[in-house]
Amino acid sequence: MLDEKQYDVILDAKEERCPMPLLKLKLALAKMSEGETICVYATDSGSLRDIPHFLSLVGLPLLQQGELEGTFFFVTCKREL
């Protein structure tokens, strides 16, 4: 598993169907401060397309992406938009 202590926010969107992981990410980002990092966990395969695409549209970096035991994870850092 990932070392979750290195992230400011952990968003567990496992078992959520598309588009909920993306919507929850948007809400979490709105509450975060600049420079904070978030790790999103999702099991819906649509997240593999939706989350990286969203981050590229809004200019946020996809710092890490992968899959662990059937759960996808995405890490980004909030920057001023």
N, C-alpha and C positions, 0 to 999 in steps of 0.2 A: 504494500500500500504506500501511498505518498506520505511524506512527512507534513502533516497538516498544520504543524506549529509555524511553518514558514509563511502561511497565508493569513491575511487579516480577516477574510470572510470565507466561509465554507458554505456553498449552496448545494443542498442535497435535493436534486430534482429526479432522483431515481423513481421509477414506476410512474412518472408523469408522462402523459402522451403529448405529442407535438400539438400545438406550439408552446405548451406551458413551460418547458425548460428555458426557452428563449425569453418569454415574458417575465419569468421570475428573475432571469439575469438582468433584464432591463430595469426592473424595479430595484434590485439590489445595487446596481451601479448608481442609480439616482440617489441612494442614501449614503454612498461611500464618499470618502474624501480623496482628493487627488493624491496619487502615489500609493494608495492601498491596493493590495492584490486580492483577487478572488479566484477560488477553485470551484468549478461547477462539476457536479457528478450527474450523469444522465444515462438512462438505459434505452431511450427511444433513438433508433438509428437516424431519424430525421435531424437530430442534433448535430450529427457529423457534418451535415450540409449547412444547417441554419446558423449555428453559433459562429463558425469561422466566417461565414458570409456577412453576418451582422457586424462582427468586429471590424472587418475590412471596410465596410460601408461607413462606420462611424470613426474610423481611424485609430482604433485601439489595437495594441499588439496581441497576437496569440503567442504567448510565451511558451506554452507547453500544451501538448495534446497527446492523448493516448488511450489505451484500453487496458483495464485490469479486471480480470475475471468477469467479463461480460458487462462491465460498467465503463462508460466513456468518461474521460475527464478533460477539462479545458481550463487553462490558467491565463488570466489577463490582468493587466494593471490599469487602474483608472488614471487617465490623463485629462487635462483640461481640453474640452472640445470646443 
